Amino acid sequence: MIDSVIEAKRKVKVLAGARAVGDAFLTVTVSTSRLDDWRVVAPTFLNSEFNRLTKETGVSKETKRLLQADVDHVLDLLKYDVTPGTEGLAVFADRQGGFFERIELPFRLMNRLMIEPSPYVRPVVHAIALLEPFVLAQVSRDESSLYLVDVWGASQEDELTGPWLRSSDRETGEMSVKRYYAAARQDALVDLHFKEVGASLGNLIETSGVRRVALCAQHDIASGFRRSLPAGVAAKIVAEIPFDAAATTGQMVVNVRQAVEKARQEELAGLADRIKEGLGKGGRGIAGFDDVLGAVARHQVQILLVDRNYRVPGWRCLDCTWAGLTAAERCPACGGKTAPVSDVVGEIVRLAVLLNGQVEVGEDIPTLDELGGVAGMLRYG
């Protein structure tokens, strides 16, 4: 399951560096959620948008013919080839360059068709950021489980059985010979179990690369478990929910995902505050479209923070990394040819992905609004 996220990130990195061989690259994102009548709405929307955009941009007849073939291919995908469980489909095509890529997500995407010099990767980058994998640790005093949770759901990674603290055998119901340990050595055995779970959790964090852990346990057990963890592992725990014996794994994942998302929003609000405090000479904060774009292009931005709803039209250079909010026939940086783009903030996101920057997407963060909707934490002051 985690492989699906890794593969999506790999595809996005390739897409971020792609350029149209001809005049334009086609990007299509559509919702394929059961909540939408997408099999009826999507074809009508795509055909209407295609006719509007090709008319407004004035593409050549040959380019329009090639783009129309790509649109028809997308329509065929919608009819016959969408995987069950997919709620958002993103397709990127340049028939003249022999390029065609698709990414499916269990995340609703806005219906959008774009014809631009490069793939419009921002919607998929946003989706991956919002649905980043995490580890769910369900912990009790004698039986614990670790789950790796990604955009598609949860897979049980490890089931860890600790000491017998009951007077009967788990499977047979007969009196256990280990009953003796339940009183005299109970606390020591529980501590040992917590340490074993902590070691497995540390290994899972290291191998999967996840940045967040959610804990499902009764509060007193959760407190004891946290105390047994190495500082680096304990720091990864961002959310906690109480254990409910009647809840299914699916229900537990839904509840903990909400807790993790709340924690993520709090993290991003804190990040925005630190960026604001670090603005100015010698600080690590950067804000505003032009300054952030320049810092990203110079590989200075460690974390790019973007408001999910901040989208403005602009211009980009076809030869270098320049992008701007105002029209320019020639690039002010290199003198190259420019082209209009419908979301110039997406160019910052694309460049950050291409240069291996970390992209975070926030929403309803007052400090980020004050910073102009796009900001960054620099690698150094």
PyMOL commands that set and color helices and strands:
alter all, ss='L'
color gray80, all
select helices_A, chain A and resi 2-16+38-57+61-80+95-97+122-130+177-184+186-208+219-228+231-234+249-277+289-297+345-354+366-370
alter helices_A, ss='H'
color red, helices_A
select strands_A, chain A and resi 25-31+88-94+99-105+112-116+134-138+143-150+153-161+213-216+237-241+285-287+301-307+314-317+323-324+338-341+358-362+374-378
alter strands_A, ss='S'
color yellow, strands_A
deselect
rebuild
show_as cartoon
